[in-house]
């Protein structure tokens, strides 16, 4: 099957309805196959969820593909996939064009900024949004630049060019990283802004990579490089002994991603979540808030091809957001995700309940 690689730039606001009340058992579930495609950040979690769910529901087949959020969105909109996994919500323009699409929060994730600096990978360098913007714009060219040295006065930084690594596929990771740069750095917002794909500035030696695994491979293979990588790949970063930066938050504090700092950021933003699930959680206020967090989304058509597909999809997504289902710590801790707060879970449940089958058979 060919994959439509068209990218969609997501610019909008998130509102996530999360809940779980029992979805009806799928009619003829043994005849139903679901395709999940999209986010490489969500891919490791789906690969934990699917075997567990399939064991309890042996007639349901769920296929997973790590294709990037842009492709996940595209294939969910076109109907090629039942679940488009995405780190980004759909833009206002996209929702206007496709009002039947649902943006369903599944869990809360975060993003690291990682580097490969000989002798310094064991340290947590301090980096800010404006400094990262300067690096990716090609204005800050060397690791011992005064702007980086000012944030890390006790660190002997190398006089070596910085190699930036960015995603070349349509990527929710690019979406949330460039939101952090946009919200913290006015000139980045004015000149470049954010999206699942952007026109990257011509930074010297810049490297493009596909997927989070591609980002890690490029980072590992290029000393003095820097990259943005989804938190579900934290163990891979640790295994490769690559560095992780402490990022400056809106309060001016430098923090690492952890359950505590992600939950602090989420707590300050969840009340902003609208009923349609589309909202940015980036650059949240609070001393302890980690600045790059987001809802991980299932992008889904509200009207599925038939009642069996709709019922099976509803049952799986309801299980995924349940505290005793997919949102259990036994799943989320393995990928360093955080469970949905109850308020958001109920919003997601409401969205899930909007899924129906097409035609007369969808009537209840």
Backbone torsions as a table, in degrees:
resi	resn	phi	psi	omega
1	UNK	NA	129.4	178.8
2	UNK	-76.1	150.2	-177.3
3	UNK	-110.0	125.0	177.7
4	UNK	-74.8	115.3	-174.4
5	UNK	-93.6	12.1	-179.1
6	UNK	-61.2	132.0	-179.2
7	UNK	-96.0	147.5	176.2
8	UNK	-119.3	122.5	177.1
9	UNK	-79.7	122.6	-175.8
10	UNK	-98.3	119.1	175.3
11	UNK	-135.1	112.4	-176.8
12	UNK	-179.4	-155.3	-177.5
13	UNK	-131.3	146.7	-174.5
14	UNK	-102.7	139.3	169.7
15	UNK	-137.5	117.9	-170.7
16	UNK	-116.3	121.2	177.1
17	UNK	-96.4	113.8	-177.0
18	UNK	-120.7	137.3	175.7
19	UNK	-171.6	178.7	-179.2
20	UNK	-141.7	-8.0	-172.6
21	UNK	-27.3	146.2	-172.2
22	UNK	-56.0	122.2	173.1
23	UNK	-80.7	151.1	-179.1
24	UNK	-63.5	146.4	178.0
25	UNK	-62.1	136.2	-175.1
26	UNK	-66.5	137.8	175.4
27	UNK	-73.4	130.1	179.2
28	UNK	51.7	47.6	-177.3
29	UNK	-58.4	-26.4	-178.2
30	UNK	-68.5	-13.2	179.2
31	UNK	-98.5	1.4	-169.9
32	UNK	-106.2	129.8	172.4
33	UNK	-120.3	131.9	177.4
34	UNK	-110.2	141.0	175.1
35	UNK	-111.7	124.3	171.8
36	UNK	-109.7	129.3	179.2
37	UNK	-144.6	150.8	177.3
38	UNK	137.0	-130.2	-168.3
39	UNK	-44.9	125.7	173.4
40	UNK	-74.7	-18.8	175.0
41	UNK	-72.6	-39.0	178.3
42	UNK	-81.1	-20.4	-174.6
43	UNK	-54.0	-45.0	179.0
44	UNK	-62.0	-34.3	178.7
45	UNK	-69.8	-44.0	176.9
46	UNK	-60.0	-33.3	179.6
47	UNK	-76.2	-10.2	167.1
48	UNK	-90.2	-40.8	-177.5
49	UNK	-65.8	-48.4	-169.2
50	UNK	-60.9	-47.2	178.8
51	UNK	-61.4	-38.9	180.0
52	UNK	-66.8	-43.3	-179.6
53	UNK	-68.4	-41.0	-178.7
54	UNK	-65.6	-33.0	177.9
55	UNK	-63.3	-38.6	179.2
56	UNK	-82.5	-19.9	-179.1
57	UNK	-131.8	72.4	-170.3
58	UNK	-62.2	-18.0	179.4
59	UNK	-83.4	-10.8	-176.2
60	UNK	-97.0	126.1	177.3
61	UNK	-109.3	124.4	178.2
62	UNK	-122.3	121.4	178.5
63	UNK	-101.6	134.7	-178.8
64	UNK	-115.1	143.4	177.8
65	UNK	-140.0	132.0	175.7
66	UNK	-94.4	98.0	-174.7
67	UNK	-121.2	-3.9	-174.7
68	UNK	96.0	147.5	-176.2
69	UNK	-59.2	-37.1	-178.9
70	UNK	-59.4	-44.6	178.3
71	UNK	-70.0	-37.8	177.1
72	UNK	-58.6	-44.5	178.1
73	UNK	-62.9	-48.4	-177.9
74	UNK	-57.7	-45.6	-175.4
75	UNK	-75.9	-27.1	173.9
76	UNK	-70.6	-42.0	179.3
77	UNK	-64.3	-40.3	-177.8
78	UNK	-77.2	-15.5	-178.2
79	UNK	90.4	2.4	177.0
80	UNK	-68.0	-32.1	179.6
81	UNK	-122.7	145.0	176.2
82	UNK	-79.2	-29.7	179.5
83	UNK	-127.4	118.0	170.2
84	UNK	-97.5	108.2	179.9
85	UNK	-79.5	129.3	-174.1
86	UNK	-149.0	142.5	171.3
87	UNK	-86.5	-8.3	-177.1
88	UNK	-118.7	143.1	173.1
89	UNK	-83.5	164.8	-179.4
90	UNK	-76.6	140.7	178.7
91	UNK	-66.0	158.8	177.0
92	UNK	-54.6	-44.6	-178.8
93	UNK	-63.1	-38.0	179.6
94	UNK	-67.5	-41.4	179.4
95	UNK	-66.8	-34.1	177.8
96	UNK	-66.6	-37.0	-179.8
97	UNK	-76.1	-30.9	-176.6
98	UNK	-131.6	71.0	-174.7
99	UNK	-67.1	-9.1	-179.9
100	UNK	-85.0	-1.9	-177.1
101	UNK	-86.4	142.5	178.1
102	UNK	-111.5	140.4	175.4
103	UNK	-111.9	99.3	-170.4
104	UNK	-106.6	111.3	176.0
105	UNK	-64.2	135.0	-178.9
106	UNK	-111.4	-32.5	-178.2
107	UNK	-169.7	178.8	178.7
108	UNK	-116.3	130.8	179.6
109	UNK	-124.1	-178.2	177.3
110	UNK	-146.7	178.3	-177.7
111	UNK	-135.7	138.2	176.6
112	UNK	-95.2	158.2	163.2
113	UNK	-113.1	120.5	-172.7
114	UNK	-119.5	159.4	-177.9
115	UNK	-148.1	162.6	177.4
116	UNK	-124.5	88.5	-177.6
117	UNK	-117.6	108.8	-179.4
118	UNK	-51.5	125.2	178.5
119	UNK	85.5	-10.5	-175.9
120	UNK	-122.2	1.3	-177.3
121	UNK	-67.3	-19.7	176.5
122	UNK	-81.2	-10.8	177.8
123	UNK	-93.9	158.5	173.9
124	UNK	-106.9	89.7	178.1
125	UNK	-59.6	146.1	175.6
126	UNK	-90.4	127.7	177.9
127	UNK	-134.7	147.2	-179.4
128	UNK	-116.0	166.9	175.6
129	UNK	-58.0	-49.0	179.1
130	UNK	-61.6	-36.5	178.1
131	UNK	-68.2	-43.3	177.7
132	UNK	-63.4	-39.2	176.6
133	UNK	-61.0	-42.9	178.3
134	UNK	-63.3	-38.3	178.0
135	UNK	-64.6	-49.1	-176.9
136	UNK	-74.6	-16.6	173.6
137	UNK	-85.0	-9.8	-177.2
138	UNK	81.7	11.5	178.4
139	UNK	-84.2	-34.6	174.7
140	UNK	-101.2	108.8	-166.9
141	UNK	-102.6	-24.1	-176.6
142	UNK	-125.9	155.5	-176.8
143	UNK	-67.0	-24.7	179.3
144	UNK	-97.1	19.3	174.8
145	UNK	-53.9	147.5	-176.3
146	UNK	-58.0	-33.3	-178.3
147	UNK	-67.0	-38.1	178.0
148	UNK	-76.0	-40.8	-179.4
149	UNK	-62.0	-34.7	-180.0
150	UNK	-63.2	-35.3	179.2
151	UNK	-79.9	-18.2	-175.0
152	UNK	-132.6	63.0	-171.7
153	UNK	-64.5	-23.5	-176.9
154	UNK	-94.8	3.2	-176.2
155	UNK	-105.0	131.8	174.5
156	UNK	-83.6	101.9	-175.1
157	UNK	-87.8	143.4	-177.4
158	UNK	-76.6	144.4	174.4
159	UNK	-86.2	77.4	-175.5
160	UNK	-143.0	142.2	178.7
161	UNK	-58.8	143.9	176.7
162	UNK	-86.8	132.9	175.1
163	UNK	-104.9	114.3	179.2
164	UNK	-88.2	142.2	176.7
165	UNK	-121.7	131.0	-179.6
166	UNK	-135.9	162.2	179.0
167	UNK	-77.9	139.5	175.5
168	UNK	-102.6	-15.6	177.0
169	UNK	-89.6	162.5	175.0
170	UNK	-64.0	116.9	-163.8
171	UNK	-137.1	128.9	171.4
172	UNK	-66.0	-28.3	175.1
173	UNK	-62.6	-41.2	175.1
174	UNK	-63.6	-39.6	179.0
175	UNK	-56.5	-50.7	-175.2
176	UNK	-77.5	-32.9	176.9
177	UNK	-64.5	-46.2	-179.1
178	UNK	-73.0	-22.5	169.7
179	UNK	-65.0	-43.1	177.9
180	UNK	-59.4	-44.9	178.1
181	UNK	-64.3	-40.9	-177.9
182	UNK	-66.8	-45.0	-175.1
183	UNK	-74.5	-21.5	-178.9
184	UNK	-101.4	-13.5	-171.0
185	UNK	-138.2	98.8	-174.7
186	UNK	-55.0	-38.0	-176.7
187	UNK	-71.0	-27.7	173.4
188	UNK	-67.8	-43.2	179.8
189	UNK	-62.0	-42.2	-177.2
190	UNK	-70.7	-36.1	-172.6
191	UNK	-95.6	-30.9	-170.7
192	UNK	-127.8	-45.6	179.8
193	UNK	68.1	-153.0	-172.3
194	UNK	-138.6	161.3	179.5
195	UNK	172.1	173.2	176.2
196	UNK	-69.9	-25.1	167.6
197	UNK	-134.8	144.8	176.2
198	UNK	-138.3	168.8	171.5
199	UNK	-87.5	99.8	-176.1
200	UNK	-68.1	137.5	174.6
201	UNK	-61.2	159.3	-176.3
202	UNK	-85.6	70.4	176.0
203	UNK	-72.1	138.7	-178.0
204	UNK	-58.3	129.5	175.7
205	UNK	74.4	11.3	-176.7
206	UNK	-59.0	143.3	-178.6
207	UNK	-122.2	137.3	174.1
208	UNK	-100.7	146.9	-179.9
209	UNK	-143.8	158.1	-179.4
210	UNK	-110.6	127.5	177.1
211	UNK	72.8	163.4	178.5
212	UNK	-64.1	-37.5	178.8
213	UNK	-64.6	-37.1	175.8
214	UNK	-64.4	-37.1	177.4
215	UNK	-63.8	-42.5	179.8
216	UNK	-65.1	-43.0	179.6
217	UNK	-61.6	-43.4	178.6
218	UNK	-65.7	-39.3	179.5
219	UNK	-65.1	-46.5	179.3
220	UNK	-61.5	-38.2	-174.8
221	UNK	-83.3	-3.7	-176.5
222	UNK	-134.1	101.7	175.4
223	UNK	-62.3	147.5	-179.9
224	UNK	73.5	19.8	179.6
225	UNK	-98.7	166.4	-179.9
226	UNK	-140.1	145.6	-176.6
227	UNK	-153.5	161.9	173.5
228	UNK	-111.4	129.3	-169.7
229	UNK	-140.2	137.7	-179.1
230	UNK	-63.9	146.1	-173.6
231	UNK	-63.6	-22.7	179.7
232	UNK	-67.0	-8.9	177.0
233	UNK	-105.2	19.6	-178.3
234	UNK	-60.2	-42.6	-179.5
235	UNK	-63.1	-38.6	178.1
236	UNK	-63.5	-39.4	177.0
237	UNK	-62.8	-44.5	179.3
238	UNK	-65.6	-41.0	179.8
239	UNK	-62.5	-35.6	179.6
240	UNK	-84.5	-2.5	179.0
241	UNK	57.6	43.8	175.3
242	UNK	-95.1	160.4	-175.1
243	UNK	-86.3	156.4	175.1
244	UNK	-129.9	129.5	-177.4
245	UNK	-84.2	148.2	166.0
246	UNK	-87.6	124.6	-172.9
247	UNK	-100.7	144.8	178.7
248	UNK	-77.3	128.3	178.6
249	UNK	-94.8	-176.7	-175.1
250	UNK	-64.2	-26.9	178.9
251	UNK	-83.8	0.0	179.8
252	UNK	84.9	11.3	178.3
253	UNK	-96.8	149.8	179.1
254	UNK	-102.3	120.9	-173.0
255	UNK	-134.8	152.9	172.7
256	UNK	-97.4	158.5	174.9
257	UNK	-72.9	129.0	175.6
258	UNK	-154.7	168.3	177.7
259	UNK	-56.6	-39.4	-177.5
260	UNK	-66.7	-46.8	-175.8
261	UNK	-74.4	-31.4	176.1
262	UNK	-70.2	-43.0	178.3
263	UNK	-64.6	-36.1	178.2
264	UNK	-63.8	-43.9	178.7
265	UNK	-65.5	-43.6	-179.5
266	UNK	-62.2	-41.5	-178.0
267	UNK	-60.5	-31.5	-178.2
268	UNK	-82.9	-9.8	-174.4
269	UNK	-120.5	-15.8	-170.7
270	UNK	-63.7	-27.7	179.2
271	UNK	-68.4	-14.5	177.2
272	UNK	-81.9	-8.4	-174.9
273	UNK	-70.5	119.0	179.5
274	UNK	-82.0	175.4	-174.7
275	UNK	-66.9	-22.2	-179.2
276	UNK	-90.6	0.9	172.7
277	UNK	83.1	-2.4	-173.4
278	UNK	-96.5	106.5	179.0
279	UNK	-156.9	148.7	176.5
280	UNK	-91.9	134.1	175.9
281	UNK	-104.1	8.4	-174.7
282	UNK	-74.2	141.6	173.3
283	UNK	60.2	48.8	-179.9
284	UNK	-71.7	150.2	177.1
285	UNK	-71.7	163.8	176.4
286	UNK	115.7	137.1	-177.4
287	UNK	-57.7	-36.3	-174.6
288	UNK	-96.0	2.6	-173.0
289	UNK	-77.8	129.4	173.3
290	UNK	-78.3	136.3	-168.5
291	UNK	-80.7	-16.2	-178.2
292	UNK	-120.6	87.6	174.5
293	UNK	-128.8	160.4	-178.8
294	UNK	-161.9	158.7	167.0
295	UNK	-73.9	139.3	168.7
296	UNK	-92.6	129.0	-169.4
297	UNK	-110.0	145.4	159.7
298	UNK	-99.2	114.6	175.6
299	UNK	-91.3	118.4	-167.1
300	UNK	-138.8	141.3	170.6
301	UNK	-72.8	135.0	178.3
302	UNK	-70.2	-25.4	178.9
303	UNK	-113.1	107.3	179.7
304	UNK	-86.1	171.4	-172.5
305	UNK	-66.6	-28.8	179.0
306	UNK	-158.0	170.6	-175.0
307	UNK	-65.5	-36.8	-179.4
308	UNK	-64.9	-43.4	178.4
309	UNK	-63.0	-43.4	-179.8
310	UNK	-62.5	-46.2	-178.2
311	UNK	-64.6	-41.8	179.1
312	UNK	-65.0	-43.4	179.2
313	UNK	-62.8	-44.7	178.3
314	UNK	-60.6	-43.0	-178.4
315	UNK	-64.1	-43.9	-179.4
316	UNK	-65.2	-46.8	-178.6
317	UNK	-66.4	-36.0	176.3
318	UNK	-62.8	-40.4	175.7
319	UNK	-65.1	-40.0	-176.2
320	UNK	-61.3	-36.0	-177.7
321	UNK	-92.6	-3.6	-176.3
322	UNK	-74.1	139.0	177.5
323	UNK	-61.3	-27.6	177.2
324	UNK	-102.1	14.4	177.3
325	UNK	-122.7	-123.1	-175.9
326	UNK	-67.5	-20.9	179.0
327	UNK	-90.4	14.5	173.6
328	UNK	-67.0	148.5	177.3
329	UNK	-59.5	-30.4	-178.0
330	UNK	-61.8	-27.2	174.1
331	UNK	-89.8	-52.8	-170.4
332	UNK	-66.6	-35.9	-178.7
333	UNK	-63.2	-29.4	-179.0
334	UNK	-67.6	-23.3	179.3
335	UNK	-117.1	11.5	177.5
336	UNK	60.0	33.8	173.6
337	UNK	-92.3	167.3	178.1
338	UNK	-120.6	140.5	-178.8
339	UNK	-66.4	154.9	176.2
340	UNK	-67.3	136.3	170.0
341	UNK	-62.3	152.3	-174.8
342	UNK	-57.2	-39.6	-179.9
343	UNK	-59.0	-41.9	-179.4
344	UNK	-75.8	-35.7	177.4
345	UNK	-57.4	-41.8	179.9
346	UNK	-67.1	-35.2	175.2
347	UNK	-64.0	-41.7	179.1
348	UNK	-65.3	-38.8	179.1
349	UNK	-61.2	-39.7	178.1
350	UNK	-63.0	-41.5	177.4
351	UNK	-64.8	-43.6	179.7
352	UNK	-59.7	-37.7	-178.6
353	UNK	-70.2	-8.9	175.6
354	UNK	-81.5	-10.8	-179.3
355	UNK	-72.4	129.1	178.0
356	UNK	-136.7	166.2	171.9
357	UNK	-88.2	160.1	179.6
358	UNK	-80.3	152.8	172.7
359	UNK	82.2	-173.0	-176.2
360	UNK	-63.3	-27.4	-176.6
361	UNK	-68.9	-15.6	179.3
362	UNK	-79.0	-13.2	-177.9
363	UNK	-69.5	142.0	-178.0
364	UNK	-100.4	NA	NA
